[in-house]
Amino acid sequence: MTYKTVTLKRGKEESLERFHPWVFSGAIATADDTIEEGDLVTVYAHDGRLIGNGHSQIGSIAVRMLTFDDTPIDADFFTRRLNDAYKMRQSLGLQRDDNNAYRLVHGEGDFLPGLVVDIYGPTAVMQAHSPGMHFARDIIARALTMLPGVRNVYYKSETTLPYKAHLDPMNDYIIGGMETDEALENGLRFHVDWLKGQKTGFFVDQRENRRLLEQYSRGRKVLNMFCYTGGFSVYALRGGAELVHSVDSSAKAVHLTDDNVALNFAAEDTRHKSFAEDAFKFLDNMEKDAYDLIILDPPAFAKHKSALRNALVGYRRLNAKALEKIAPGSILFTFSCSQAVSKEQFRLAVFSAAAQTRRKVRILHQLTQPADHPINIYHPEGEYLKGLVLYVE
């Protein structure tokens, strides 16, 4: 296997010596002229010391480091890393009779930058976020089917790979095919649309936060904004909510929410109703005090730093609308999944919304992503999900 070479400018090896897995383009002194998108490269310090091996790519992040030594990046490498990831999920108790949906690989958090794999029963849904992982997809798929219970591998990277790479990926099964679209999460059943749905088809990162919501739901009137596949709605119903209303601008998402409610509850259960409507419009038009538990889980308002200012305005506006309308003695679950927004910035946006409404608000919980979305201690940028549970007088 041929590795191209990259040599860093003096002093630019310091972050890599602290095991940060990104080499920025501005840190490179020289590189092989023949390097192409997704090539395997060996990175050297300015004095010739070997730093490690990684995948090259075009853009500000020029190399994603896979090793910090001379370990070759081959089938054995991926088998070992995937086995390590699986063992950690086993230790977390995520593969059990009442739960077969979880994240197996979380990019840098599992020392496989550029790769995401979610497990839904017998199917692994794989996403490449770097050209190098795209080129390694067949090797990775074979290694996945060596794990217990994995029989099918669906590749879903049409929207996640850098568009400038011109890779033209096709979403399709690499191994196996469709067995079932049902997955189990904490004893609840969900249809997962990995063929056409967002991300890998389901937001497994909210699993523990959904379970917390269930504990607050008994006897409450619940509004689930940006419901997508209705995860929070189904948990609220099991928790004994008096009623649950689900809202999403996508009619397809609302239909999938209804299907998931029907999958878990009797047909005569009339507590749930869904609305295909814009979230801000729904909040504007809804009656005051109609709900005493609201979930705000919007899509990322800022995917890049350039959108940060507008995103913070959006979070402040959204939370202010909910705080204005929510009944006294209520609970508000509010989230940001924007990696570009820090915990402090999100909390300040919610604080500003509360101050604007002049409501008495207390923080009950500060939420984050679950343990199967680990944060590499050397890569703090991997912390992306922020959440607050508020008590509103």
TORLUMRO-10929 format. One record per residue (C-alpha): residue in three letters; x, y, z; chain. Coordinates in steps of 0.2 Angstrom, whole numbers, plus 5000, padded with zeros to 4 digits. Each point is the difference from the previous one (the first is absolute). Example, Ala and Ser with C-alpha at 12.3 -4.5 7.8 and 13.67 -1.06 7.14 Angstrom:
BEGIN
  resn     X     Y     Z  chain
   ala  5062  4978  5039      A
   ser  5006  5017  4997      A
END
This chain:
BEGIN
  resn     X     Y     Z  chain
   met  5000  5000  5000      A
   thr  5007  5017  4995      A
   tyr  5000  5015  5011      A
   lys  5003  5017  4994      A
   thr  5010  5012  5012      A
   val  4996  5017  5008      A
   thr  5012  5010  5010      A
   leu  4995  5013  5013      A
   lys  5006  5017  5003      A
   arg  5011  5003  5015      A
   gly  4989  5000  5016      A
   lys  4985  4994  4991      A
   glu  5002  4982  5007      A
   glu  4996  5006  5018      A
   ser  4981  4997  4999      A
   leu  5003  4983  4992      A
   glu  5012  4995  5014      A
   arg  4985  5003  5011      A
   phe  4990  4988  4989      A
   his  4988  5012  4992      A
   pro  4995  4991  4984      A
   trp  5000  5014  4987      A
   val  5014  5008  4989      A
   phe  4995  5017  4993      A
   ser  5006  5005  4983      A
   gly  5009  5015  5007      A
   ala  5011  4988  5011      A
   ile  5007  4991  4985      A
   ala  5018  5005  4993      A
   thr  5001  4987  4986      A
   ala  4990  4986  4993      A
   asp  5002  4988  4986      A
   asp  4994  5007  4984      A
   thr  4990  4984  4996      A
   ile  4989  5001  5015      A
   glu  4982  4998  4996      A
   glu  4984  5001  5009      A
   gly  4998  4986  5013      A
   asp  5018  4993  4998      A
   leu  5009  4992  5014      A
   val  5014  5012  5006      A
   thr  5014  4999  5013      A
   val  5002  5016  5010      A
   tyr  5017  5006  5005      A
   ala  5006  5014  5012      A
   his  5012  5013  4992      A
   asp  5015  4991  5007      A
   gly  4995  4983  4992      A
   arg  4992  4992  5015      A
   leu  4985  4989  4995      A
   ile  4984  5006  5008      A
   gly  4987  4987  4993      A
   asn  4989  4995  4985      A
   gly  4984  5007  4994      A
   his  4988  5004  4986      A
   ser  5003  5015  4989      A
   gln  4986  5012  4994      A
   ile  4998  5017  4992      A
   gly  4995  5014  5011      A
   ser  5005  5008  5016      A
   ile  5002  4983  5008      A
   ala  5013  4992  4989      A
   val  5003  4984  5010      A
   arg  4989  4990  5012      A
   met  5012  4990  5011      A
   leu  4996  4982  5002      A
   thr  5016  4995  5010      A
   phe  5014  5009  5009      A
   asp  5013  4987  4996      A
   asp  5004  4990  4984      A
   thr  4986  4987  5002      A
   pro  4994  4996  4982      A
   ile  4982  5005  4995      A
   asp  4994  4983  4994      A
   ala  4986  4988  5003      A
   asp  5007  4994  5016      A
   phe  5001  5018  5006      A
   phe  4981  5003  4997      A
   thr  4996  4983  5007      A
   arg  5009  5005  5016      A
   arg  4992  5017  5002      A
   leu  4982  4994  4996      A
   asn  5003  4986  5013      A
   asp  5006  5013  5013      A
   ala  4984  5010  4996      A
   tyr  4989  4985  5002      A
   lys  5007  4995  5016      A
   met  4997  5017  5008      A
   arg  4982  5000  4994      A
   gln  4999  4983  5008      A
   ser  5007  5007  5017      A
   leu  4986  5013  4999      A
   gly  4987  4987  4998      A
   leu  4993  5007  4984      A
   gln  4997  4983  4991      A
   arg  4987  4991  5010      A
   asp  4982  4992  4998      A
   asp  4991  5017  5001      A
   asn  5013  5011  4991      A
   asn  5009  4997  4983      A
   ala  5002  5018  4994      A
   tyr  5016  5009  5004      A
   arg  5015  5009  4992      A
   leu  5015  4988  4998      A
   val  5012  5012  4992      A
   his  5000  5019  5004      A
   gly  5014  5007  4990      A
   glu  5015  5007  5010      A
   gly  4991  4994  5016      A
   asp  5004  4982  4994      A
   phe  5017  5005  4993      A
   leu  4993  4998  4982      A
   pro  4998  5018  4994      A
   gly  4989  5001  4985      A
   leu  4989  4985  5004      A
   val  4983  4998  5008      A
   val  4991  4983  5002      A
   asp  4983  4998  5008      A
   ile  4993  4983  5004      A
   tyr  4982  4996  4998      A
   gly  4997  4981  5004      A
   pro  5009  4990  4987      A
   thr  5004  5015  4989      A
   ala  5015  5012  5002      A
   val  4997  5017  4991      A
   met  5017  5007  4995      A
   gln  5004  5018  4996      A
   ala  5017  5006  4993      A
   his  5004  5019  5004      A
   ser  5017  4999  4992      A
   pro  5006  4993  4983      A
   gly  5012  4988  5008      A
   met  4986  4991  5009      A
   his  4990  5000  4984      A
   phe  5014  4991  4991      A
   ala  5001  4988  5015      A
   arg  4982  4996  5001      A
   asp  5001  4982  4993      A
   ile  5013  4995  5013      A
   ile  4990  5009  5014      A
   ala  4984  4991  4995      A
   arg  5008  4983  5000      A
   ala  5007  5004  5017      A
   leu  4983  5005  5006      A
   thr  4992  4983  4996      A
   met  5013  4992  5011      A
   leu  4992  5008  5015      A
   pro  4986  4990  5009      A
   gly  4983  5002  4992      A
   val  5005  5011  4986      A
   arg  4994  4993  4983      A
   asn  4996  5015  4989      A
   val  5010  5016  4996      A
   tyr  4992  5014  4992      A
   tyr  5011  5014  4994      A
   lys  4992  5018  5001      A
   ser  5013  5013  4996      A
   glu  4992  5010  4985      A
   thr  4998  5015  5011      A
   thr  5014  4999  5012      A
   leu  5016  4999  4989      A
   pro  5008  5017  4995      A
   tyr  4991  5005  4984      A
   lys  5017  5006  4993      A
   ala  5007  4983  5000      A
   his  4989  4995  4985      A
   leu  4998  4982  5007      A
   asp  4982  4997  4994      A
   pro  4996  4988  5014      A
   met  4984  4989  4998      A
   asn  4990  4996  5015      A
   asp  4998  4981  5000      A
   tyr  5003  4983  5009      A
   ile  5018  4995  4999      A
   ile  4996  4984  5009      A
   gly  4983  4991  5002      A
   gly  4983  5009  4998      A
   met  4984  5006  5009      A
   glu  4994  4988  5014      A
   thr  4990  5012  5010      A
   asp  4999  5018  5003      A
   glu  4995  4998  5018      A
   ala  5012  5004  5014      A
   leu  4998  4999  5019      A
   glu  5005  5014  5012      A
   asn  4997  4997  5019      A
   gly  4986  4988  4996      A
   leu  4991  5012  4987      A
   arg  4999  4996  4982      A
   phe  5004  5012  4986      A
   his  5000  4999  4981      A
   val  5017  5007  4994      A
   asp  5001  5007  4982      A
   trp  5018  4998  4996      A
   leu  4996  5000  4982      A
   lys  4993  5018  4999      A
   gly  5000  5007  5017      A
   gln  5012  5013  5008      A
   lys  5017  4994  5007      A
   thr  5000  4981  5001      A
   gly  4981  5000  5002      A
   phe  4998  5003  5019      A
   phe  5007  5012  5013      A
   val  5008  4987  5012      A
   asp  5009  5014  5009      A
   gln  4984  5005  5009      A
   arg  4997  4983  5008      A
   glu  5004  5004  5018      A
   asn  4992  5017  4998      A
   arg  4984  4992  4994      A
   arg  5000  4989  5015      A
   leu  5002  5015  5012      A
   leu  4985  5008  4991      A
   glu  4990  4984  5003      A
   gln  5002  5003  5019      A
   tyr  4993  5018  4999      A
   ser  4985  4995  4989      A
   arg  4987  4993  5011      A
   gly  4984  5010  5000      A
   arg  5007  5014  4989      A
   lys  4995  5008  4984      A
   val  5015  4998  4989      A
   leu  5005  5009  4984      A
   asn  5014  4992  4990      A
   met  5007  5013  4988      A
   phe  5011  4994  4985      A
   cys  4994  4983  5004      A
   tyr  5008  4991  4985      A
   thr  4996  4981  5003      A
   gly  4991  5004  5016      A
   gly  5013  4993  5013      A
   phe  4996  5012  5014      A
   ser  4981  4998  4996      A
   val  5001  4981  5002      A
   tyr  5009  5001  5017      A
   ala  4988  5013  5006      A
   leu  4985  4989  4996      A
   arg  5008  4986  5009      A
   gly  5004  5011  5015      A
   gly  4981  5004  5002      A
   ala  4998  5017  4992      A
   glu  4982  5006  4999      A
   leu  5003  5005  4982      A
   val  5014  5001  4988      A
   his  5001  5012  4985      A
   ser  5014  4997  4987      A
   val  5005  5014  4988      A
   asp  5011  5000  4985      A
   ser  5001  5010  4983      A
   ser  5002  4983  4991      A
   ala  4984  4991  4996      A
   lys  5011  4984  4998      A
   ala  5007  5002  5017      A
   val  4983  5002  5008      A
   his  4994  4984  4991      A
   leu  5015  4991  5007      A
   thr  4996  5006  5017      A
   asp  4982  4994  4999      A
   asp  5007  4983  4994      A
   asn  5011  4999  5015      A
   val  4986  5005  5012      A
   ala  4989  4986  4992      A
   leu  5014  4988  5002      A
   asn  5001  5002  5019      A
   phe  4982  5004  5005      A
   ala  4983  4993  4997      A
   ala  4990  5008  4986      A
   glu  4987  5006  5012      A
   asp  5013  5011  5009      A
   thr  4994  5018  4995      A
   arg  5013  5009  5010      A
   his  5011  5004  4985      A
   lys  4997  5012  4986      A
   ser  5013  5007  4987      A
   phe  5001  5015  4990      A
   ala  5010  5004  4984      A
   glu  5004  5018  5003      A
   asp  5015  5012  5002      A
   ala  5005  5001  5018      A
   phe  5001  5018  5002      A
   lys  4983  5002  4992      A
   phe  4993  4987  5012      A
   leu  5007  5008  5015      A
   asp  4993  5017  4995      A
   asn  4983  4993  4997      A
   met  4998  4988  5015      A
   glu  4990  5005  5015      A
   lys  5009  5006  5016      A
   asp  5001  4987  5014      A
   ala  4995  4986  4988      A
   tyr  5015  4990  5004      A
   asp  5010  4996  5016      A
   leu  5014  4991  4992      A
   ile  5009  5005  4984      A
   ile  5014  4993  4991      A
   leu  5010  5011  4988      A
   asp  5012  4989  4990      A
   pro  5004  5009  4984      A
   pro  5012  4996  4986      A
   ala  5017  5008  5001      A
   phe  4997  5019  4998      A
   ala  5019  5001  4997      A
   lys  5010  4987  4990      A
   his  5015  5012  4999      A
   lys  5007  5014  5010      A
   ser  4995  5013  4986      A
   ala  4982  4996  5005      A
   leu  5002  5002  5019      A
   arg  4993  5017  5003      A
   asn  4984  4996  4990      A
   ala  4999  4984  5009      A
   leu  5001  5008  5018      A
   val  4986  5012  4994      A
   gly  4990  4985  4995      A
   tyr  5002  4991  5016      A
   arg  4995  5015  5010      A
   arg  4985  5003  4990      A
   leu  4994  4982  5000      A
   asn  5002  4999  5019      A
   ala  4992  5017  5004      A
   lys  4984  4994  4990      A
   ala  4999  4984  5010      A
   leu  5003  5009  5017      A
   glu  4987  5013  4996      A
   lys  4987  4987  4996      A
   ile  5004  4985  5012      A
   ala  4988  4998  5016      A
   pro  5006  5004  5017      A
   gly  5009  4986  5009      A
   ser  5006  4993  4984      A
   ile  5015  4991  4993      A
   leu  5010  5005  4985      A
   phe  5012  4988  4991      A
   thr  5011  5011  4988      A
   phe  5014  4994  4990      A
   ser  5014  5005  4987      A
   cys  5009  4988  4989      A
   ser  5010  5013  4992      A
   gln  5019  4996  5002      A
   ala  5004  5018  4996      A
   val  4990  5006  5016      A
   ser  5008  4997  5016      A
   lys  4992  4995  5017      A
   glu  5002  5018  5006      A
   gln  4994  5008  4985      A
   phe  4984  4989  5000      A
   arg  4997  5003  5018      A
   leu  5002  5019  4998      A
   ala  4987  4999  4985      A
   val  4988  4991  5012      A
   phe  5003  5012  5014      A
   ser  4997  5015  4988      A
   ala  4983  4992  4995      A
   ala  4995  4998  5018      A
   ala  5005  5017  5005      A
   gln  4990  5007  4985      A
   thr  4984  4991  5006      A
   arg  5004  5005  5019      A
   arg  4995  4982  5005      A
   lys  5008  4992  5015      A
   val  5010  4986  4993      A
   arg  5011  4987  5009      A
   ile  5012  4987  4992      A
   leu  4996  4983  5005      A
   his  5012  4990  4989      A
   gln  5014  5004  4988      A
   leu  5000  4987  4986      A
   thr  5012  4993  4988      A
   gln  5003  4986  4987      A
   pro  5000  4982  5007      A
   ala  5015  4989  5003      A
   asp  4999  4991  4983      A
   his  5004  5018  4993      A
   pro  5016  5001  5010      A
   ile  5011  5016  4999      A
   asn  5018  4996  4997      A
   ile  5009  5009  5014      A
   tyr  5013  5007  4988      A
   his  4986  5006  4988      A
   pro  4988  5011  5010      A
   glu  4992  5006  4984      A
   gly  4990  4983  5001      A
   glu  4988  5007  5013      A
   tyr  4986  5006  4989      A
   leu  4983  4996  5009      A
   lys  4995  5012  5014      A
   gly  4984  5000  5009      A
   leu  4991  5008  5015      A
   val  4985  4995  5010      A
   leu  4991  5015  5008      A
   tyr  4987  5002  5013      A
   val  4989  5015  4995      A
   glu  4989  5008  5014      A
END
